[in-house]
Amino acid sequence: MKELRSQLRERRKSINKPTRKKKGKKILHQCQKNGLFRSAKHIAIFTPNDGEVETENTIDFLKKRGYFVYLPILAGEKLKFAKIGKYFRKNRFGINEPVYTPLMGAHQMDLILMPLVGFDKYKNRLGMGGGFYDKTLSFQKNRLNYRVPKLFGLAFDCQEVEQLNTMPWDVPVDGIITPTRFFR
């Protein structure tokens, strides 16, 4: 898994910034076209790191439309979600986190848009390896027919693999969104 993660990270990082920005706009279009934000009010998203999909256009769109937009912040081995404000600080991985804004738990989100390193057609997600999202969202595995938060991974098409090996602690997503596809 470590080797696959490394290969996929390199593949993701090989996409240049202008292309990443263009593909980020296409992901926003996929979300709009498929009504992803329709029944959501509190939406968690991420700012790109390590070659991840560009989310700037999606964040701007959501804020202009009056959604409450949150970014993940490290809280030990799990994540909390902080409302986007004016002030940020870098966490131990060098990723900007909002400060001086309200914090919410994952269970309070309507929709969580997550980064990923790789994915497969079965909606399995390969993250960076720290397990932060899986630990944070572990409550989902004990709930039958949960409605919120809905979980979607954002990725480039080149991050798809035939099939990922899953572990019992992996939390599956409800769908994957790429610049060319939206699948649940």
C-alpha positions, 0 to 999 in steps of 0.5 A: 500500500505504501508503494501504491500511495507513493506512485499515486502521490507522484501522479497527482503532483505531476499535474501543473498548477494551471491544469489543477486550477482548470480541473478544480473548476470542472469538479465544481461544475460536476457538483453543481450539475449533480445537485450536490449542495442542494440539501446542505447548509454546513459543508466541510472542504479542504485547501489543497496540499501535496498536489491535491485537487484545487478547491478555491473556486468551490469554496468561493462559490459556496461562500457567495451562496451563503453556505457555512464553509469549514476546513479540517483542523487537527485535534489529536488524531482526529479532525474538527472543522473550523469555519473559514475566517480571515486568520489561519495558522499552519498545522504540523503538516504545513496546512493552513487551519482557520483560527478564532472561528467556531469549531464543529464536529463531523457529525454536525456537517451536512457534507464533507468533501475530502481529499484522497490519494487514490480511489476505485470504482467501489468508492473506496478511498486511499488517503495519505496514511494518517487515518485522520478522516477514518478516525473522525468518521468512525461513528458512521460505521455504527449507523445504519441508513445515516443521512448526514454527513454525506461523504465525497472524495474529490480527485483527478481521474488519474488517481483511479486504480482498479481496486483498493485493499480495504481495512476494517477501519476504512470508512467508505465514501458516498461518492467520488467526484472528478473533473469528468465523472460524478459517481455514487 
